[in-house]
Amino acid sequence: MLHSLVMVYLDDVDSVFEKAKAADAKVEYEPMDMPYGRREFGVRDIDGNLWCFAKKLATD
């Protein structure tokens, strides 16, 4: 079975996460600041595809 990864960039990762969680999304990982400069979280859809929602973090 083939699966996909979809990356969606948005402004407010945490509020979208709360909405996804309230809708009983299958959470793979909660929002966190990644070492590669993004705040992101991941959920799976009913077909097993991974959806990552992220915001680029400000760099100095």
Phi, psi and omega in degrees: 000131178271142176232159180239161170240129178243128178251124181241124177264137181210175184274326187232085182300316187293320179289324176293322176299316180298321177294318179296317180295320178295333179270012178064035175296150176278100185281124174272317175205142182281166181304133177205153176278120182271152181293347180263017168092024176226148166260127185207164170217165182226141175226158177250143175271181186293343178265001179090004178286143180265125176250121177251130179246128190216159171226133177291135178275150178295140177249148181276000000 
